[in-house]
Amino acid sequence: MINKLSKRINNLPISATLAMAAKARELKENGIDIIGLSLGEPDFNTPDFIKNAAIKAIEDNYNSYTPVDGYVDLKKSICKKFKRDNNLEYKPDQIVVSTGAKQSIANTVQVLVNPGDDVLLVAPYWVSYSAIVTLAEGNPIEIRSDISSDFKITPVQLQNSITSKTKLVIINSPNNPSGSVYSEEEYKALAKVLEKYPDIFILSDEIYEHINYGIPHFSFAKIPSMYDRTITVNGLAKAFAMTGWRVGYIGAPNWIAKACTKMQGQITSGTNCIAQRACIAALEAPVSEIKYMIDEFKSRKELIINLLKDIKGFKLNEPKGAFYVFPDISSFFGKTLKKKKINNASDFAIYLLEKAHVATVTGEAFGSPNNIRISYAASTENIKNAIQRIKNAVED
Ligand code: GLU
């Protein structure tokens, strides 16, 4: 059949995280005992006080279209959250609530990037950044980092990547997939470079803010010279175990927030009414309410690191946040494992799926071809079993 789809969709890569999760689901449905460590999704239930707020919203007949940029009282709660957690001053007209942080990112890129503009991505980066930039006809430009620098870039690397075409830089701390966290000093050093280029904008993705194991979270917009050109992206999915509720938001200069509202008004309109009411309860609660989940992620991180350290050929950094490990597995390239030749990280991830029945994600999708991503947002039992299976599959 002739392919009648647009070039836009034909050229769009499928999301590697979602594709691997779908593959794992399919195999499971066919009776294969797959352990899914591909998706970054907390295995906790949404806390009861948030669920109860949603039930009350239904009972109170919240069913109408919502304001495109979000309920005013939710935007006020977001402003309070920014002040409380990040010491950032935003007014409600600087906030746009969206259907997940993914939409917040897509809106921002759509309203800032012209065809041919360069957008700098710090590799490894979350899979959808580059596709979102490509959809806006921008050029995703990678700044590479690897395990030797704890997957962080230096000011010199940033400086060397900037050209007259650079429009936007996307940064992400705590980082998906590496778990790296930039300190205040490290971010200030990067900002020093950007101070010389007043026309460059910064999208700071802080969705893993609360899943942090030590280095204090620092918001890039907190740097006074950066505030007027930083779009701070956050959401409820990860810290509150609300991935399926789909609520993200930005804090941004008012003219950018207005543009994102205009974009969203033509594509999806306002975010789901019940989810927004539930988010008010989540954001108004003290952060201590979710500490039990963060503590659990921390102990799972220690568990998985200790187990992976024991596998020959896996090179690891210690994640400081988020819930992923991102081992360098390039020592397996060119080798044959149980009759299967491993040429690259995708081969390795497929090998693990087929032989160990463990779903992970290839590092190629994150701009880091020597690695695979393993999510430890899973039960300790699943983590232990999965790593044992991986060990059996890769060691003779
Ligand atoms: N952000 C999560 C991940 O990286 C969810 C899946 C997605 O939307 O990519 O696994």
Residues whose N, C-alpha, C, O or C-beta is under 5 A from the ligand:
A	BS01	LIG	T17 S38 L39 G40
